[in-house]
Amino acid sequence: MTACRRSVTILSSTGDQMNAYSEAVKSDSYYGYTDGFHTIQVTYNNYVGRFRIQATLALEPEESDWFDLVIDPNSGLYVGSNPWNPAGYVQFNSFAPGNGSQGYSFTGNFTFVRVFMDRRHVADGETYNFSYGEITRVILSS
């Protein structure tokens, strides 16, 4: 198993944002590495919404190049209380908001990785309410 080459914060506190993309971070394939192993740590604070991990194979990605990853909870690489949806996200609702840190590992020779805090389905999808909480930090290790 290859040792971690780097860890970087890709999304800081989302505060009162309803939807937010992280920075697009260069991933294993961009640098020519072939193990493709990545881990993301997300820290939630009463978070209501969906959390998506997205990747691309493009060297100069456009919006249409990104796709959602599906993390298999049976892979042994998933640490979290909410199951990953086959549509490509983990979801927290007002009855069971996300709290604390959760880790998600995945393998793929992607050129870039990013995350998406998605609340388009919450209320009107645009107006923030303090009860929706926030994501306080997302770290990528690859």
C-alpha positions in Angstrom: 0.0 0.0 0.0 1.4 3.4 -1.0 1.9 6.0 1.7 -0.1 9.2 1.7 1.6 11.7 -0.5 -0.4 14.8 0.7 -3.4 16.0 2.6 -5.1 19.3 1.8 -8.2 21.2 3.0 -10.4 21.4 -0.1 -13.4 23.1 1.6 -13.5 25.4 4.6 -16.6 26.3 6.6 -19.6 26.7 4.4 -21.3 29.1 6.9 -24.7 30.2 5.6 -24.2 29.0 2.0 -26.9 26.7 0.6 -24.8 25.0 -2.0 -21.1 25.1 -2.5 -18.4 23.3 -4.6 -14.9 22.9 -3.2 -11.8 23.7 -5.1 -11.0 21.2 -7.9 -7.9 19.5 -6.5 -5.3 17.7 -8.7 -5.6 14.0 -8.0 -3.4 10.8 -8.4 -3.7 10.4 -12.2 -2.8 14.1 -12.8 0.6 13.4 -11.2 1.0 10.0 -12.9 0.4 7.8 -9.8 -1.5 4.6 -10.4 -2.8 3.4 -7.0 -5.7 5.9 -7.1 -6.4 5.6 -3.4 -8.1 8.7 -1.8 -9.7 9.4 1.5 -11.9 12.4 2.4 -12.7 13.5 5.9 -15.8 15.7 6.3 -16.6 17.5 9.5 -20.4 18.2 9.9 -22.1 20.6 12.4 -25.8 19.9 12.5 -25.7 19.6 8.7 -28.9 19.1 6.7 -28.4 18.3 3.0 -26.5 16.1 0.7 -22.8 15.6 0.4 -21.3 14.5 -2.9 -17.8 13.6 -4.0 -17.1 14.3 -7.7 -14.3 13.4 -10.0 -13.1 13.8 -13.5 -10.7 12.3 -16.0 -10.2 15.5 -17.9 -7.0 17.5 -17.7 -8.8 20.8 -18.2 -12.3 19.9 -16.8 -15.5 21.7 -17.8 -18.7 21.4 -15.8 -20.0 18.6 -18.0 -16.8 16.5 -17.2 -17.6 16.0 -13.5 -19.4 12.9 -12.2 -20.6 11.8 -8.8 -18.8 8.9 -7.1 -20.7 6.2 -5.3 -19.0 4.9 -2.1 -19.9 1.2 -1.4 -20.7 1.0 2.4 -19.8 -2.7 2.2 -16.3 -2.1 0.9 -14.7 -1.6 4.3 -13.6 1.8 3.2 -16.7 3.7 4.5 -16.8 5.1 8.0 -20.1 6.9 8.7 -23.6 6.5 10.2 -25.5 7.3 7.0 -25.5 5.0 4.0 -24.2 6.2 0.6 -27.0 6.5 -1.9 -26.6 4.7 -5.2 -27.4 8.0 -6.9 -24.0 9.4 -5.6 -24.5 11.1 -2.3 -24.9 10.8 1.5 -27.9 12.6 2.9 -28.7 14.1 6.3 -32.1 15.5 7.2 -33.5 17.7 10.0 -34.5 14.6 12.1 -30.9 13.3 12.0 -28.5 16.0 11.0 -24.8 15.3 10.3 -22.5 15.9 13.3 -18.8 15.1 13.8 -16.3 13.7 11.4 -16.9 11.0 8.8 -14.4 9.4 6.4 -15.0 8.2 2.9 -12.3 6.3 0.9 -12.4 5.5 -2.8 -10.1 4.3 -5.5 -9.9 5.7 -9.0 -7.3 7.2 -11.3 -8.9 10.6 -11.5 -7.2 13.8 -12.6 -9.2 16.1 -10.3 -11.5 15.6 -7.3 -13.9 18.0 -5.7 -16.9 17.9 -3.3 -20.3 19.4 -3.5 -22.5 20.5 -0.6 -25.9 20.1 -2.2 -29.1 21.6 -0.6 -31.0 22.2 -3.8 -33.7 19.8 -2.4 -34.0 21.6 1.0 -37.0 24.0 1.3 -36.7 26.4 -1.7 -33.1 25.4 -2.3 -31.8 28.9 -2.0 -32.7 30.5 1.3 -30.5 29.5 4.2 -31.9 28.8 7.7 -29.6 28.4 10.7 -31.2 25.1 11.4 -29.5 23.7 8.2 -26.1 23.7 9.9 -22.9 23.6 8.0 -19.9 21.6 6.8 -17.0 23.0 8.8 -14.1 21.3 6.8 -13.3 18.8 4.2 -9.8 17.3 3.9 -8.6 15.1 1.0 -5.7 12.7 1.5 -4.2 11.0 -1.6 
